[in-house]
């Protein structure tokens, strides 16, 4: 019912985020676009069957609604993985089937892309963002079908959180991607993304 769709890297600016990912992977990010509803913009990097989204608040856009998604109103510091997104079909699976606090299903678009995604009213997904947002691309082409090939591939994605066991249990039977690991840890939650790259070998992004 769920599949890994993409992984979100938040940044204080898109230029900083782009420089971060290019330094890490040796790959230039694809041009993304703007999300006028939340006043954000992004760039994308193909990982084959999934992709990285580098996202930041746009200084040129006034959001139509706040708080912004992915808790971007409160993001500061160096670029880092803050969220992950799982694909589903909302005709067959409701956000409440996963857990409370997933948020409303919003209809969004960017250029030729149209999708539905869960966004909590306060912008904060459950478990400090460790719970994935849910997305349904409907009839739109998935970004992985149009992004330029990079040769980069995700080999492991670790979600580290004090409630990782609860999250693993909630997703049991819904998400079977063997590359995704849930690790119990004390303190603030975090992520580790392992990527095989053609230029730099194995790279770990946190």
C-alpha positions in Angstrom: 0.0 0.0 0.0 3.0 2.3 0.6 6.2 2.8 -1.3 9.2 5.1 -0.8 8.5 8.1 -3.0 11.3 10.6 -2.1 13.5 12.1 0.6 13.4 15.7 1.6 16.5 17.8 2.4 15.6 21.2 3.9 17.9 24.2 3.5 17.9 27.8 4.5 18.2 28.7 0.8 18.0 26.8 -2.4 21.5 27.9 -3.4 23.0 26.6 -0.2 21.1 23.3 -0.6 22.2 22.9 -4.2 25.8 23.5 -3.3 25.5 21.0 -0.4 24.2 18.2 -2.6 26.6 18.9 -5.5 29.5 18.7 -3.0 28.2 15.4 -1.5 27.3 13.6 -4.7 29.3 15.3 -7.4 26.0 15.7 -9.3 24.2 18.9 -10.3 20.6 19.0 -9.2 17.8 19.2 -11.8 15.7 22.4 -11.9 12.6 21.9 -9.9 10.1 24.7 -9.5 7.9 26.7 -7.1 5.1 25.8 -4.7 3.1 29.0 -4.5 0.7 27.7 -1.8 3.5 27.4 0.7 6.0 29.9 -0.8 8.7 27.3 -1.3 10.9 26.1 -4.2 13.0 23.1 -4.9 15.5 21.1 -6.9 15.5 17.4 -7.6 18.1 14.6 -7.9 17.3 11.2 -9.4 18.3 8.1 -7.4 16.7 5.7 -9.9 13.5 4.5 -8.4 13.3 7.4 -5.9 14.7 10.9 -5.7 16.1 13.6 -3.4 14.2 16.9 -3.0 16.1 19.9 -1.9 13.6 22.5 -0.6 13.7 26.0 0.9 11.6 29.0 1.5 11.5 31.2 -1.6 12.4 34.9 -0.9 10.3 35.8 -4.0 7.0 34.2 -2.9 4.4 35.2 -0.4 2.8 31.9 0.8 -0.9 31.6 0.3 -1.1 29.5 3.5 0.9 29.0 6.6 2.4 27.3 8.5 4.5 25.9 5.6 4.8 22.2 5.0 7.7 20.1 6.4 7.9 22.7 9.3 10.0 25.0 7.0 9.0 28.1 9.0 11.2 26.8 11.8 14.1 25.4 9.9 17.6 26.8 10.4 21.2 25.5 10.2 23.0 23.6 7.5 21.1 21.5 4.9 19.9 18.2 6.4 17.3 15.5 5.8 14.1 16.5 7.6 11.4 14.3 6.1 10.5 11.4 3.8 7.5 10.8 1.6 5.7 7.6 0.7 3.6 7.0 -2.3 0.1 5.6 -2.1 -3.4 5.6 -3.7 -5.7 7.7 -1.6 -8.7 5.9 -3.2 -7.5 2.7 -1.4 -5.6 4.1 1.6 -6.6 6.9 4.0 -4.0 8.8 6.0 -5.9 7.9 9.2 -5.1 4.2 8.4 -1.5 5.0 9.3 -2.0 7.2 12.4 -3.6 10.4 13.7 -2.0 13.7 12.9 -1.1 12.9 9.3 -3.0 16.1 8.2 -5.4 17.0 5.4 -5.0 15.7 1.8 -4.2 18.8 -0.3 -4.4 19.1 -4.1 -1.2 20.7 -5.4 0.4 21.4 -8.8 3.7 22.6 -10.3 3.9 23.0 -14.0 2.5 19.8 -15.6 2.7 17.9 -12.3 -0.3 17.4 -10.2 -0.4 15.5 -6.9 -2.2 15.0 -3.6 -0.2 15.1 -0.4 -0.8 15.0 3.4 0.0 18.2 5.2 -0.8 18.8 8.9 -2.3 22.2 9.7 0.7 23.1 11.9 3.2 21.8 9.2 4.6 19.2 11.6 4.2 15.5 10.9 3.9 13.1 13.8 7.0 11.9 15.7 8.8 15.2 15.1 8.6 14.6 11.3 9.8 11.0 11.4 6.4 9.8 10.1 6.4 10.0 6.3 4.1 12.4 4.4 1.8 10.5 2.0 1.6 11.4 -1.7 -0.6 10.3 -4.6 0.6 11.3 -8.1 -2.6 10.2 -9.8 -2.3 10.4 -13.6 0.8 12.6 -13.5 4.2 11.3 -14.6 6.3 10.5 -11.6 9.4 12.8 -11.3 11.7 9.8 -11.6 10.3 9.3 -15.2 11.5 12.7 -16.3 14.6 13.5 -14.1 18.0 13.1 -15.8 19.9 9.9 -15.0 22.6 10.4 -12.4 23.9 6.9 -11.8 23.3 7.4 -8.1 21.3 4.8 -6.2 20.0 4.6 -2.7 21.2 1.5 -0.8 20.0 2.3 2.7 17.8 4.8 4.5 17.9 4.8 8.3 15.2 6.6 10.4 16.7 7.1 13.9 14.2 8.1 16.6 13.3 7.3 20.2 10.0 5.9 19.0 11.4 4.0 16.0 9.9 0.8 17.2 6.4 2.4 17.2 7.0 3.7 13.7 8.2 0.3 12.5 5.1 -1.3 14.0 2.8 1.2 12.4 4.3 0.6 8.9 4.5 -3.1 9.3 2.6 -4.8 6.4 2.3 -1.4 4.6 5.9 -0.7 3.6 8.3 -3.6 2.7 11.3 -1.7 1.3 14.3 -3.7 2.7 16.5 -0.6 2.3 14.6 1.3 5.0 15.7 0.7 8.6 14.3 2.0 11.9 16.8 2.5 14.7 15.9 3.4 18.3 18.0 6.2 19.7 17.9 8.7 22.5 17.8 12.4 21.9 16.6 14.2 18.8 15.6 12.1 15.8 17.8 12.0 12.7 18.3 10.2 9.3 21.1 8.5 7.4 20.8 8.1 3.7 23.4 5.8 2.0 23.9 6.4 -1.7 26.2 4.7 -4.2 27.6 7.3 -6.6 29.6 7.0 -9.9 32.1 9.6 -8.8 32.5 9.4 -5.0 31.6 5.8 -4.2 29.4 5.4 -1.1 28.2 8.7 0.3 26.2 9.1 3.6 23.9 12.1 3.9 22.4 13.0 7.2 
